[in-house]
Amino acid sequence: MKIASIERELGLASGTITGNRKLVIAQRKSELLVHFIESGSSELSLASGITARDAIAKIRSGAISRIILIARSHGEFGYFDLPHVFKSVRKHLSWIGIWLDRFVQVTKRTDRPIDRLESIRIVQANEPLIDFLGAGELPFAMPECMPSHLWAEPKRRSALLLNNCYYYYEVLASALRARGWDVHTASFEPPDSPSRKFFWNKEEIVYDADPVAHRRKVAEFFSSAAERFGAIQLYGQFQMSCFRENWSLGDNQKAPWDFLELRRRGIVIGYTPSGCLDGARQSAIRSVSGDMCASCVWESQPSVCSDDLNGRWAQQLELMCDWVGLENDYAVDERTGPRYVRRPVVTGLDPSIWKPDLVIPDKFKIDRKPGEIIVYHAFGNSSLRQSNGKDVKGSGSILAAVERLQGEGVPVKLFYATDIPTTEVRFYQAQADIVVDQLRYGRLGSNAREALMLGKPLVARIEASQVDREEPLDTMATVPAASANEATVYEVLRRLAGDAEMRRKMGMQSREYALKWHSAEVCAARFERIVDRARAGLPVDIDEHPHV
């Protein structure tokens, strides 16, 4: 094949490549990707690629066995396999490299600092060019581990639940499998992490202590996940990447290149916030919660929680996610819109594991006197979240109320749980006569949801309105809990401690409520509908109770 023929095929019959057009090339697996840009174009201002010399060396070694042209026509991108060009290049390696050197431009990233959000927007405007935009960044730095450029559509009923989310992802995975889904759970957390006591540890752990080996393991995992799953559900603030190097931590401005690739493939990306600071500005939460922030140790730590930090993360969620599940949390500011789901989806519980007649192993039995009423309260990581009078759950008021009742002769005993493994917590909760959750925030935490499914009377601050201007949220307005704050918790506990029949009725209502809104079967059905609607481009927040 003559040079003019190669130019015509590479240029899609545009004739000889002129000085006004430059050729950029990149590698993905065994493919050499080719694209033209106009000289001076800002289209690839972030781009880089490989040199002609590198390309020829990889063709010679067999690492590249295909040439794919990415071309734009009438505003649309097309992908063209060029087997004749590859055959000719392979045959004439001795001089074709000199020819390529005339035209290949390895672009350099602009000297102007570009932050993460801007990078994401640039990539989303030029998704077919992601190999050039992401060249040199993980995972594109390891082209041999990247998923195929021309891919088969992932399974529709398939999901990857990524990063540890207590036990919720394991419970949801089981319920989705019962509906016929292909589901996998995975995390990148070290096996010896001190946080593992809060998880069920049934997920695949993708980890290696050696950083180089770890990156390759993660890259290979990402490649298989991109080919297999039609939906990915993520947990972990700032951790929107399989690669830690791309996390939104500190001053790091790298884009989540692997998740941008997943978006390009049409994989539905969902996110589960970890709490009030995850995607909502501090000032917004302060306003709607009655200044709960004043009781939080993170209030004056902008590296953990601030309007700027939380707001930028909210923008990234808006750009990257197809849906975000609030799980009854406050729908303020950034958390409103057609991609935010207010009701429970991920926080499902297996009714056969959290059940009122749970058998208690001897080693977990609480020592109690005859007629003694057990008040259960839990505060995970309390040593980190309580300091200098800051007490975000109101635990001090609960302790004071119990001590006051004891002083009055009421037979109550406080069981205060902290840092107990999640696999064991329910055995202590099941022995409680009353469960007290938070008294300040107004939402349902894991402890409250578990108590409801176990059929326990629940005491907590309950705020049904999501924001001042909206109607109360039905899942919060119907919680069968005794609403209390720090000023009223004593009176509420005093009333419940003295009325066994009230506790019995509340326990029955708790179980009924939990089965309706938080059973794994119901949550899996809601997850399925949300993913289907997101894939169809429909608003995901549906005001209904799904049929299971």
VEXRO-777608 format. One record per residue (C-alpha): chain; x negated, y, z; residue number from 1. Coordinates in Angstrom, 3 decimals. Example, Ala and Ser with C-alpha at 12.3 -4.5 7.8 and 13.67 -1.06 7.14 Angstrom:
# VEXRO-777608
A,-12.300,-4.500,7.800,1;
A,-13.670,-1.060,7.140,2;
END
This chain:
# VEXRO-777608
A,0.000,0.000,0.000,1;
A,-1.392,3.422,-0.989,2;
A,-1.679,6.314,1.396,3;
A,1.106,8.171,-0.438,4;
A,3.411,5.181,0.084,5;
A,2.608,5.046,3.784,6;
A,3.261,8.768,4.050,7;
A,6.580,8.425,2.263,8;
A,7.768,5.580,4.469,9;
A,6.538,7.202,7.666,10;
A,8.064,10.485,6.573,11;
A,11.333,8.900,5.496,12;
A,10.715,9.865,1.844,13;
A,9.772,13.392,2.859,14;
A,6.638,13.244,0.753,15;
A,3.175,14.178,1.854,16;
A,2.799,15.158,5.489,17;
A,1.994,18.837,5.547,18;
A,0.208,20.980,8.073,19;
A,3.597,22.055,9.423,20;
A,4.340,18.579,10.801,21;
A,2.390,16.666,13.376,22;
A,2.541,12.984,14.223,23;
A,2.727,11.798,17.834,24;
A,2.505,8.149,18.803,25;
A,3.141,6.152,21.970,26;
A,3.145,2.501,22.973,27;
A,5.856,0.352,24.548,28;
A,5.112,-3.328,24.957,29;
A,3.824,-4.447,21.556,30;
A,5.447,-1.547,19.663,31;
A,3.789,1.585,18.327,32;
A,6.389,4.374,18.440,33;
A,6.004,7.204,15.935,34;
A,7.629,10.637,15.873,35;
A,7.132,13.874,13.920,36;
A,7.279,17.352,15.384,37;
A,7.033,20.739,13.775,38;
A,3.894,22.678,14.594,39;
A,4.571,25.045,17.474,40;
A,7.756,23.249,18.491,41;
A,8.612,23.265,22.191,42;
A,10.497,19.979,21.728,43;
A,7.654,17.996,23.262,44;
A,6.182,20.619,25.539,45;
A,5.818,17.947,28.195,46;
A,4.655,15.223,25.844,47;
A,1.539,13.136,25.624,48;
A,0.768,9.911,23.846,49;
A,-2.082,7.731,22.687,50;
A,-4.787,8.563,20.178,51;
A,-5.064,7.069,16.710,52;
A,-8.254,5.347,17.826,53;
A,-6.436,3.675,20.741,54;
A,-3.609,2.626,18.429,55;
A,-5.992,1.046,15.931,56;
A,-7.869,-0.780,18.686,57;
A,-4.604,-2.212,20.040,58;
A,-3.460,-3.242,16.568,59;
A,-6.815,-4.964,16.045,60;
A,-6.534,-6.810,19.381,61;
A,-2.917,-7.819,18.790,62;
A,-1.559,-5.698,21.654,63;
A,0.531,-3.812,19.061,64;
A,2.402,-5.827,16.442,65;
A,5.157,-3.471,15.296,66;
A,5.646,0.137,14.204,67;
A,8.909,1.933,15.034,68;
A,9.668,5.376,13.612,69;
A,11.904,7.662,15.697,70;
A,13.387,10.282,13.380,71;
A,16.048,12.953,13.659,72;
A,18.634,13.429,10.909,73;
A,21.497,15.926,11.131,74;
A,20.904,16.259,14.877,75;
A,21.027,12.504,15.520,76;
A,18.079,10.230,16.270,77;
A,17.499,6.991,14.403,78;
A,15.090,4.103,14.932,79;
A,13.407,2.514,11.910,80;
A,11.323,-0.640,11.921,81;
A,8.426,-0.289,9.438,82;
A,7.080,-3.818,8.836,83;
A,5.461,-2.891,5.492,84;
A,3.604,0.004,7.065,85;
A,2.385,-2.219,9.889,86;
A,1.255,-4.873,7.420,87;
A,-0.702,-2.308,5.421,88;
A,-2.230,-0.723,8.522,89;
A,-3.244,-4.153,9.805,90;
A,-4.849,-4.963,6.464,91;
A,-6.787,-1.733,6.101,92;
A,-7.899,-1.005,9.665,93;
A,-11.328,0.062,8.447,94;
A,-10.019,3.280,6.871,95;
A,-6.461,3.687,8.117,96;
A,-7.788,5.046,11.412,97;
A,-9.482,7.889,9.571,98;
A,-6.182,8.637,7.806,99;
A,-4.216,8.594,11.066,100;
A,-6.721,10.933,12.689,101;
A,-5.716,13.575,10.132,102;
A,-2.192,13.643,11.458,103;
A,-1.967,12.261,15.001,104;
A,-1.767,14.904,17.677,105;
A,-2.156,13.895,21.299,106;
A,-0.256,16.762,22.845,107;
A,-1.208,18.205,26.193,108;
A,1.259,19.069,28.867,109;
A,1.936,22.736,29.200,110;
A,-0.138,24.649,31.734,111;
A,3.041,26.246,33.054,112;
A,4.220,24.331,36.133,113;
A,7.455,22.485,35.418,114;
A,9.409,21.204,38.373,115;
A,11.303,17.963,38.706,116;
A,14.747,19.294,37.878,117;
A,13.513,21.038,34.739,118;
A,11.715,17.874,33.639,119;
A,14.919,15.871,34.083,120;
A,16.891,18.353,31.993,121;
A,14.271,18.310,29.209,122;
A,14.288,14.512,29.095,123;
A,18.082,14.334,29.101,124;
A,18.176,16.724,26.133,125;
A,15.715,14.502,24.246,126;
A,16.426,10.998,25.601,127;
A,15.232,9.074,22.503,128;
A,11.805,10.691,22.959,129;
A,11.358,9.524,26.540,130;
A,8.306,7.416,25.648,131;
A,6.452,10.562,24.573,132;
A,7.800,12.707,27.401,133;
A,6.972,10.093,30.013,134;
A,3.658,8.937,28.591,135;
A,1.036,8.693,31.304,136;
A,3.648,8.598,34.074,137;
A,4.807,5.493,35.901,138;
A,6.186,3.208,34.525,139;
A,5.159,4.449,31.044,140;
A,1.511,4.293,32.122,141;
A,1.908,0.503,31.904,142;
A,3.503,0.068,28.446,143;
A,2.944,-3.682,28.493,144;
A,5.330,-3.920,31.482,145;
A,8.032,-1.693,30.037,146;
A,11.333,-3.229,28.945,147;
A,11.806,-3.678,25.226,148;
A,12.374,-0.531,23.173,149;
A,15.194,-2.141,21.173,150;
A,17.284,-3.775,23.877,151;
A,20.236,-6.059,24.175,152;
A,23.149,-4.646,26.173,153;
A,22.961,-5.664,29.857,154;
A,25.701,-7.767,31.354,155;
A,28.780,-5.675,32.096,156;
A,29.582,-7.399,35.364,157;
A,26.110,-7.154,36.855,158;
A,24.611,-4.896,39.511,159;
A,21.334,-4.284,41.298,160;
A,21.742,-2.975,44.866,161;
A,18.457,-1.241,45.550,162;
A,16.735,-0.376,48.863,163;
A,17.818,-1.420,52.327,164;
A,21.240,-0.154,53.372,165;
A,21.653,-1.863,56.745,166;
A,23.704,-4.965,55.904,167;
A,26.144,-3.210,53.577,168;
A,24.500,-4.165,50.296,169;
A,24.315,-7.828,51.312,170;
A,28.006,-7.846,52.243,171;
A,28.986,-6.048,49.028,172;
A,26.825,-8.392,46.948,173;
A,28.583,-11.465,48.361,174;
A,32.016,-9.983,47.688,175;
A,31.089,-9.006,44.121,176;
A,29.708,-12.478,43.421,177;
A,33.074,-13.863,44.539,178;
A,34.576,-11.709,41.757,179;
A,32.215,-13.227,39.189,180;
A,29.480,-10.580,39.201,181;
A,25.775,-11.193,38.756,182;
A,24.383,-9.242,41.746,183;
A,20.901,-8.922,43.196,184;
A,19.608,-6.963,46.200,185;
A,16.023,-5.748,46.433,186;
A,13.782,-3.323,48.297,187;
A,10.199,-2.076,48.203,188;
A,9.763,-1.823,51.971,189;
A,6.830,-3.692,53.532,190;
A,7.777,-6.972,55.230,191;
A,6.288,-5.739,58.522,192;
A,8.092,-2.373,58.518,193;
A,9.400,-1.402,61.989,194;
A,12.708,-0.435,60.348,195;
A,13.448,-4.038,59.412,196;
A,15.338,-4.653,62.652,197;
A,18.082,-2.475,61.193,198;
A,18.467,-4.665,58.070,199;
A,19.589,-8.205,57.389,200;
A,16.405,-8.988,55.424,201;
A,18.075,-11.138,52.782,202;
A,16.964,-9.022,49.836,203;
A,14.062,-9.611,47.474,204;
A,11.025,-7.736,48.770,205;
A,8.942,-6.290,45.935,206;
A,5.741,-5.386,47.700,207;
A,1.986,-5.892,47.782,208;
A,-0.456,-4.344,50.244,209;
A,-2.863,-3.656,47.383,210;
A,-1.673,-0.456,45.603,211;
A,-2.685,-1.632,42.115,212;
A,-1.020,-5.019,42.526,213;
A,2.023,-3.323,44.048,214;
A,2.481,-1.027,41.025,215;
A,2.302,-3.959,38.649,216;
A,4.810,-5.957,40.697,217;
A,7.175,-2.985,40.721,218;
A,6.699,-2.405,36.980,219;
A,7.492,-6.031,36.188,220;
A,10.521,-5.914,38.480,221;
A,11.743,-2.719,36.807,222;
A,11.324,-4.227,33.346,223;
A,13.475,-7.261,34.189,224;
A,16.073,-5.138,36.006,225;
A,16.466,-2.777,33.042,226;
A,17.230,-5.742,30.783,227;
A,19.549,-7.576,33.187,228;
A,21.859,-5.166,35.014,229;
A,24.696,-2.950,33.858,230;
A,24.885,-0.983,37.124,231;
A,22.441,0.070,39.811,232;
A,23.435,1.246,43.279,233;
A,20.710,3.168,45.109,234;
A,20.205,4.025,48.776,235;
A,17.498,6.210,50.286,236;
A,17.208,9.997,50.294,237;
A,14.521,11.269,47.861,238;
A,13.776,7.684,46.753,239;
A,15.231,7.773,43.257,240;
A,12.532,5.686,41.612,241;
A,11.159,2.195,41.901,242;
A,7.735,3.840,42.123,243;
A,6.864,5.733,45.281,244;
A,4.683,8.069,43.213,245;
A,7.867,9.448,41.638,246;
A,9.839,9.952,44.853,247;
A,10.992,13.484,45.673,248;
A,8.785,13.802,48.734,249;
A,6.994,16.958,49.843,250;
A,5.674,19.009,46.944,251;
A,5.775,16.132,44.459,252;
A,7.515,17.360,41.296,253;
A,7.336,14.204,39.176,254;
A,10.556,13.191,37.491,255;
A,12.094,9.749,38.211,256;
A,10.891,8.409,34.850,257;
A,12.125,4.867,35.360,258;
A,15.642,6.010,36.300,259;
A,15.682,8.324,33.287,260;
A,14.979,5.247,31.188,261;
A,17.867,3.434,32.905,262;
A,20.170,6.343,32.075,263;
A,19.048,6.240,28.458,264;
A,20.126,2.607,28.351,265;
A,23.613,3.479,29.579,266;
A,23.221,1.703,32.918,267;
A,25.689,3.100,35.484,268;
A,23.770,4.683,38.357,269;
A,25.474,5.041,41.731,270;
A,24.153,6.469,44.984,271;
A,25.017,5.928,48.653,272;
A,24.066,8.902,50.901,273;
A,22.472,8.118,54.238,274;
A,24.155,10.905,56.197,275;
A,25.077,14.562,56.455,276;
A,21.734,15.907,55.208,277;
A,21.727,13.634,52.153,278;
A,22.967,15.843,49.321,279;
A,24.740,18.586,51.299,280;
A,23.332,21.924,52.435,281;
A,22.823,22.354,56.167,282;
A,24.881,25.556,56.204,283;
A,27.832,23.789,54.558,284;
A,27.802,20.946,57.087,285;
A,27.406,23.456,59.916,286;
A,30.493,25.334,58.772,287;
A,32.822,22.365,58.319,288;
A,31.681,20.337,61.354,289;
A,31.969,23.061,63.962,290;
A,28.221,23.689,64.170,291;
A,27.256,20.090,64.819,292;
A,23.826,21.099,63.478,293;
A,23.078,22.969,66.720,294;
A,22.941,19.579,68.447,295;
A,20.619,17.999,65.888,296;
A,16.832,17.727,66.251,297;
A,16.426,18.276,62.497,298;
A,18.127,21.686,62.556,299;
A,14.845,23.607,62.766,300;
A,12.706,21.224,60.719,301;
A,12.984,22.396,57.083,302;
A,10.770,19.543,55.901,303;
A,13.606,17.202,56.962,304;
A,16.783,19.285,56.598,305;
A,17.380,22.714,55.074,306;
A,19.585,24.410,52.495,307;
A,16.775,24.463,49.946,308;
A,15.639,20.864,50.446,309;
A,19.130,19.376,50.618,310;
A,20.400,21.544,47.784,311;
A,17.658,20.524,45.372,312;
A,18.264,16.866,46.144,313;
A,21.986,17.427,45.540,314;
A,21.122,18.868,42.117,315;
A,19.066,15.797,41.291,316;
A,21.957,13.532,42.295,317;
A,24.250,15.581,40.062,318;
A,21.871,15.230,37.114,319;
A,21.035,11.551,37.538,320;
A,24.046,9.763,39.003,321;
A,27.270,8.588,37.415,322;
A,28.892,8.452,40.828,323;
A,28.105,9.139,44.497,324;
A,30.065,7.467,47.310,325;
A,30.631,9.657,50.363,326;
A,32.142,6.901,52.534,327;
A,34.517,9.346,54.301,328;
A,31.783,11.944,54.824,329;
A,32.416,15.648,54.302,330;
A,33.104,16.651,50.677,331;
A,31.482,20.069,50.820,332;
A,29.958,22.239,48.108,333;
A,27.659,19.988,46.088,334;
A,29.641,16.895,47.081,335;
A,32.747,17.807,45.112,336;
A,33.644,16.997,41.540,337;
A,34.717,14.062,39.367,338;
A,31.671,11.898,40.182,339;
A,32.060,11.983,43.985,340;
A,34.119,9.254,45.679,341;
A,35.395,10.137,49.154,342;
A,36.854,6.845,50.380,343;
A,34.940,3.701,51.476,344;
A,33.245,1.680,48.728,345;
A,29.885,0.402,49.927,346;
A,30.532,0.249,53.697,347;
A,32.375,-3.057,53.559,348;
A,32.489,-5.597,56.376,349;
A,33.054,-9.335,56.172,350;
A,36.140,-10.064,58.342,351;
A,34.849,-13.576,59.015,352;
A,31.635,-12.194,60.547,353;
A,33.128,-9.245,62.452,354;
A,36.170,-10.924,63.976,355;
A,38.053,-10.455,67.275,356;
A,37.539,-14.080,68.388,357;
A,33.784,-14.025,67.803,358;
A,31.952,-16.696,69.816,359;
A,29.214,-15.120,71.979,360;
A,25.944,-17.051,72.348,361;
A,24.819,-17.281,75.961,362;
A,21.682,-15.186,75.396,363;
A,23.811,-12.201,74.329,364;
A,26.360,-12.313,77.143,365;
A,26.633,-9.117,79.202,366;
A,26.484,-9.524,82.966,367;
A,29.778,-8.191,84.282,368;
A,31.766,-8.330,87.495,369;
A,35.364,-9.617,87.578,370;
A,37.726,-6.909,86.345,371;
A,34.890,-4.706,85.144,372;
A,35.593,-2.689,81.991,373;
A,32.715,-2.517,79.518,374;
A,32.270,0.759,77.637,375;
A,29.957,0.277,74.651,376;
A,27.991,3.112,73.035,377;
A,25.157,2.866,70.507,378;
A,22.513,5.286,69.252,379;
A,19.963,3.915,66.786,380;
A,16.502,5.506,66.822,381;
A,17.576,7.584,69.801,382;
A,13.967,8.393,70.745,383;
A,13.595,10.273,67.448,384;
A,17.051,11.858,67.386,385;
A,17.259,13.139,70.986,386;
A,14.866,15.855,72.138,387;
A,14.873,19.047,74.208,388;
A,18.572,18.873,74.939,389;
A,19.491,18.041,71.342,390;
A,21.980,15.178,71.402,391;
A,23.719,14.774,68.051,392;
A,26.082,12.000,69.182,393;
A,27.029,13.479,72.539,394;
A,25.583,10.470,74.367,395;
A,24.827,12.506,77.485,396;
A,28.501,13.400,77.887,397;
A,29.483,9.730,77.594,398;
A,27.006,8.749,80.297,399;
A,28.249,11.566,82.539,400;
A,31.889,10.542,82.017,401;
A,31.181,6.924,82.940,402;
A,29.225,7.949,86.030,403;
A,32.070,10.229,87.102,404;
A,34.603,7.412,86.696,405;
A,32.385,5.061,88.661,406;
A,32.184,7.660,91.422,407;
A,35.973,7.715,91.507,408;
A,36.083,3.943,91.922,409;
A,37.110,3.066,88.386,410;
A,35.451,-0.304,87.515,411;
A,33.664,0.760,84.327,412;
A,30.197,-0.188,83.111,413;
A,28.305,1.442,80.246,414;
A,26.424,-0.770,77.801,415;
A,24.079,1.569,75.930,416;
A,22.664,-0.013,72.776,417;
A,19.646,1.308,70.918,418;
A,17.275,-0.360,68.471,419;
A,19.062,-3.713,68.694,420;
A,18.733,-5.747,65.465,421;
A,21.832,-5.454,63.280,422;
A,22.142,-9.232,63.241,423;
A,22.801,-9.175,67.007,424;
A,24.762,-5.976,67.638,425;
A,28.214,-7.449,67.030,426;
A,27.791,-9.959,69.884,427;
A,27.522,-7.074,72.350,428;
A,30.285,-5.023,70.713,429;
A,32.637,-7.994,70.846,430;
A,32.405,-8.044,74.657,431;
A,33.357,-4.383,74.998,432;
A,36.741,-3.213,76.229,433;
A,36.192,0.256,74.767,434;
A,33.756,1.418,72.069,435;
A,32.677,5.058,72.005,436;
A,31.074,6.402,68.824,437;
A,29.924,9.978,68.109,438;
A,31.668,12.947,69.732,439;
A,30.375,15.757,67.502,440;
A,30.279,15.006,63.798,441;
A,33.868,13.951,63.086,442;
A,33.110,11.003,60.810,443;
A,33.041,7.213,61.149,444;
A,29.583,5.711,61.573,445;
A,28.546,2.065,61.302,446;
A,29.215,1.479,65.004,447;
A,32.784,2.786,64.619,448;
A,33.509,0.711,61.508,449;
A,32.210,-2.445,63.184,450;
A,34.309,-1.784,66.290,451;
A,37.423,-1.356,64.164,452;
A,36.851,-4.642,62.323,453;
A,36.212,-6.405,65.656,454;
A,39.590,-5.132,66.861,455;
A,38.267,-2.831,69.585,456;
A,39.791,0.398,70.915,457;
A,37.684,3.186,69.430,458;
A,36.907,6.600,70.909,459;
A,35.320,9.156,68.582,460;
A,35.687,12.657,67.244,461;
A,37.861,12.337,64.138,462;
A,38.275,15.176,61.636,463;
A,40.642,14.262,58.821,464;
A,40.125,17.369,56.689,465;
A,37.209,17.138,54.275,466;
A,36.977,20.912,53.879,467;
A,39.160,23.746,55.125,468;
A,40.974,24.233,51.844,469;
A,41.860,20.568,51.199,470;
A,44.520,18.215,52.419,471;
A,43.432,15.701,55.074,472;
A,41.801,12.555,53.694,473;
A,44.122,9.586,54.218,474;
A,41.362,7.220,55.313,475;
A,40.448,9.610,58.125,476;
A,43.939,10.810,59.001,477;
A,45.059,7.224,59.696,478;
A,42.098,6.020,61.796,479;
A,43.677,4.425,64.904,480;
A,41.117,5.940,67.260,481;
A,41.437,8.052,70.381,482;
A,39.948,11.327,69.193,483;
A,37.614,12.912,71.730,484;
A,34.822,15.417,72.025,485;
A,32.316,16.089,74.796,486;
A,34.844,18.130,76.795,487;
A,37.621,15.536,76.611,488;
A,35.808,12.180,76.642,489;
A,36.180,11.799,80.404,490;
A,39.975,12.130,80.289,491;
A,40.238,9.790,77.279,492;
A,38.114,7.113,78.944,493;
A,40.009,7.495,82.206,494;
A,43.321,6.960,80.420,495;
A,42.125,3.943,78.425,496;
A,40.376,2.325,81.390,497;
A,43.656,2.391,83.309,498;
A,45.919,1.048,80.540,499;
A,45.158,-2.488,79.317,500;
A,48.259,-2.551,77.112,501;
A,47.171,0.600,75.302,502;
A,43.763,-0.962,74.687,503;
A,45.411,-4.117,73.310,504;
A,47.625,-2.195,70.879,505;
A,44.774,0.012,69.750,506;
A,42.649,-3.072,69.110,507;
A,45.328,-4.609,66.882,508;
A,45.660,-1.371,64.937,509;
A,41.885,-1.159,64.592,510;
A,41.707,-4.558,62.926,511;
A,44.581,-3.750,60.563,512;
A,42.975,-0.485,59.510,513;
A,39.562,-2.093,58.942,514;
A,41.044,-4.870,56.822,515;
A,42.837,-2.302,54.669,516;
A,39.931,0.036,54.022,517;
A,36.655,-1.662,54.938,518;
A,37.043,-5.367,54.187,519;
A,34.369,-6.557,51.773,520;
A,36.976,-7.838,49.319,521;
A,38.711,-4.463,49.079,522;
A,35.443,-2.544,48.771,523;
A,34.194,-4.854,46.017,524;
A,37.405,-4.298,44.044,525;
A,37.000,-0.534,44.443,526;
A,33.335,-0.733,43.372,527;
A,34.333,-2.655,40.251,528;
A,36.924,-0.083,39.237,529;
A,34.559,2.827,39.851,530;
A,31.819,1.309,37.691,531;
A,34.342,0.624,34.907,532;
A,35.631,4.186,35.057,533;
A,32.130,5.675,35.133,534;
A,31.187,3.613,32.073,535;
A,34.309,4.858,30.298,536;
A,33.509,8.486,31.161,537;
A,36.538,8.864,33.454,538;
A,36.688,10.596,36.869,539;
A,35.633,8.003,39.411,540;
A,37.473,9.203,42.525,541;
A,40.786,7.381,42.272,542;
A,43.510,8.121,44.802,543;
A,44.829,4.618,45.296,544;
A,44.307,1.352,47.158,545;
A,42.902,-1.274,44.759,546;
A,44.542,-4.625,44.243,547;
A,42.132,-7.399,45.107,548;
END
